[in-house]
Amino acid sequence: MPHALDNETLQATLAKAAEGDQTAWRLIVDTYSPRVYRLIRAQCGLADLAEEITQSTFCTVVAAIGRYTELGRFEPWLFRIAINRLRDEMRRRKRHANPVAEDTLAGLATSEEPADGPDPEELQALREALAALTDADRRVIQLRHHAGLSFPQIAEVLDEPLGTVLARQHRALKKLRQLLGGSGGTSAGSPETGFQANEQ
């Protein structure tokens, strides 16, 4: 299943989905739900809640797709819905989000996971480093890595200037490198490689 659909395919699929084509809906859900789930799981740390929010997000998309007119802006629209759903649920529960779940950190810890999985100490160090970031900086990291959005898309989701988003990403990676022991380590280098790619 592709990480994303090219714009022409996506628009055609959305049009079919709006007409009730179940195959088109399945393609949209299968393509984008893993990214929505990873983002929400990273933000709340709860697998059950992430699954619930993911389902709720796509229910909202189903209800609103007939009125969807923002051609070329589906992904920011989708992830904005997911973030708002999570925010509403956390307010309802009157609680703060839990620490980042361990499995959502694995992709940040190393560029290639060893056969026996990521080093627990490395994951703990990365968890602590991410927790030390400001909420705004950490959100950019999550949207870039877990949701797989481009920086222009992140700027649209957050309703902030692109320059602000890029500055936050740069600041976050710099702090992560410092907290993880410099720019030469595997842990510090991998996030930078992952987040700086495909900035268009």
C-alpha positions in Angstrom: 0.0 0.0 0.0 1.5 3.4 -1.0 2.5 5.9 1.7 0.4 8.5 -0.2 -1.4 8.8 -3.5 -0.2 11.1 -6.2 -2.4 14.1 -6.6 -4.2 13.0 -9.7 -5.0 9.6 -8.3 -6.0 11.0 -5.0 -8.5 13.5 -6.5 -10.0 10.9 -8.7 -10.3 8.5 -5.8 -11.9 11.2 -3.6 -14.4 11.9 -6.3 -15.4 8.3 -6.5 -15.5 8.0 -2.7 -17.9 10.9 -2.6 -20.2 9.0 -4.9 -20.2 6.1 -2.6 -17.6 3.9 -4.3 -16.5 1.4 -1.6 -13.3 0.4 -3.4 -12.3 4.1 -3.4 -13.0 4.4 0.3 -11.0 1.3 1.1 -8.0 2.7 -0.9 -8.2 6.0 1.0 -8.5 4.3 4.4 -5.8 1.7 3.7 -3.4 4.4 2.5 -3.8 7.1 5.1 -5.1 5.4 8.3 -1.7 4.0 9.3 -0.2 7.5 9.3 -3.1 9.0 11.2 -2.8 6.2 13.8 0.9 6.7 14.2 0.5 10.4 14.7 -2.2 10.1 17.3 -0.4 7.2 19.1 2.7 9.4 19.3 0.7 12.3 20.8 -1.3 10.4 23.3 0.6 7.2 24.0 -2.6 5.0 24.1 -3.1 2.4 21.4 -6.9 2.1 22.1 -7.4 5.8 22.0 -5.4 6.2 18.8 -7.5 3.5 17.2 -10.7 5.2 18.3 -9.5 8.6 17.1 -8.4 7.2 13.7 -11.8 5.6 13.2 -13.6 8.8 14.3 -11.4 10.8 11.9 -12.4 8.7 8.9 -16.1 8.8 10.0 -15.8 12.6 9.8 -14.2 12.4 6.4 -17.0 10.2 5.2 -19.6 12.7 6.4 -17.8 15.7 5.0 -16.4 14.4 1.7 -19.3 15.6 -0.3 -18.5 19.1 0.7 -14.7 18.7 0.3 -13.5 21.2 -2.2 -9.8 21.9 -1.2 -8.2 20.2 -4.2 -4.6 19.3 -3.5 -5.0 19.9 0.3 -6.4 16.6 1.4 -3.6 15.5 3.7 -3.5 18.7 5.8 -7.3 18.6 6.0 -7.2 15.0 7.2 -4.6 15.4 9.8 -6.2 18.6 11.1 -9.4 16.6 11.7 -7.4 13.9 13.6 -5.6 16.5 15.8 -8.8 18.3 16.6 -10.5 14.9 17.4 -7.7 14.1 19.8 -7.8 17.5 21.4 -11.5 17.3 22.0 -11.2 13.8 23.5 -8.4 14.8 25.8 -10.4 17.8 27.0 -13.4 15.5 27.5 -11.3 13.2 29.7 -9.8 16.2 31.5 -6.3 14.8 31.3 -3.0 15.4 29.6 -1.5 13.2 26.9 0.6 10.3 28.1 4.3 10.1 27.3 5.2 8.9 23.8 4.6 5.2 23.3 7.7 3.1 23.0 6.9 1.6 19.6 6.4 5.1 18.1 10.0 5.9 19.1 11.5 3.0 17.4 11.6 4.6 14.0 13.4 7.6 15.4 15.9 5.6 17.4 17.8 4.1 14.4 17.7 4.4 10.7 17.8 0.6 10.4 16.5 -1.5 13.4 18.7 -4.4 14.5 17.2 -7.8 14.2 16.4 -8.0 17.9 14.7 -4.6 18.0 15.8 -1.1 19.1 18.0 -0.7 22.2 15.7 0.0 25.3 18.3 2.5 26.7 18.4 4.3 23.3 14.6 4.5 23.3 14.5 5.8 26.8 17.1 8.5 26.0 15.1 9.5 23.0 11.9 9.6 25.0 13.4 11.9 27.5 14.9 14.1 24.8 11.6 14.5 23.0 9.9 15.3 26.3 12.3 18.1 26.8 11.2 19.8 23.6 8.5 22.5 23.7 5.0 21.3 22.7 5.2 23.3 19.5 8.6 21.9 18.5 7.6 18.3 19.3 4.4 18.7 17.3 6.4 19.6 14.2 8.6 16.5 14.7 5.5 14.3 15.1 3.7 15.7 12.0 6.9 15.3 10.0 7.9 11.8 11.1 4.7 10.0 12.2 2.3 11.7 9.8 4.8 11.9 7.0 3.7 15.5 6.0 5.8 17.9 4.0 6.8 21.1 5.7 4.3 23.2 3.7 1.6 20.7 4.7 2.6 21.0 8.3 2.5 24.8 8.1 -1.1 24.4 6.8 -2.1 22.0 9.5 -0.8 24.3 12.2 -1.9 27.5 10.4 1.6 28.9 10.8 4.1 30.4 8.3 6.4 27.9 6.7 9.4 29.8 8.0 8.2 29.3 11.6 7.7 25.5 11.0 11.2 25.2 9.5 12.7 27.1 12.4 11.0 24.9 14.9 12.2 21.8 13.2 15.7 23.1 13.1 15.6 24.1 16.7 14.1 20.7 17.7 16.7 18.7 15.9 19.5 20.8 17.3 18.3 20.2 20.8 17.8 16.5 20.2 21.4 16.3 19.0 22.6 18.1 22.1 20.6 16.0 24.5 21.6 12.7 22.8 25.3 13.5 23.0 26.3 15.4 19.9 25.7 15.1 16.1 27.8 12.0 15.6 25.6 9.4 17.3 23.1 7.2 15.6 20.2 8.4 17.6 20.8 12.0 16.9 21.6 11.6 13.3 18.7 9.5 12.2 15.9 12.0 13.1 17.7 14.7 11.1 18.0 12.5 8.1 14.4 11.5 8.2 12.9 14.9 8.8 15.0 16.9 6.4 14.2 14.7 3.4 11.5 15.7 0.9 10.9 19.2 2.2 9.0 20.2 -0.9 
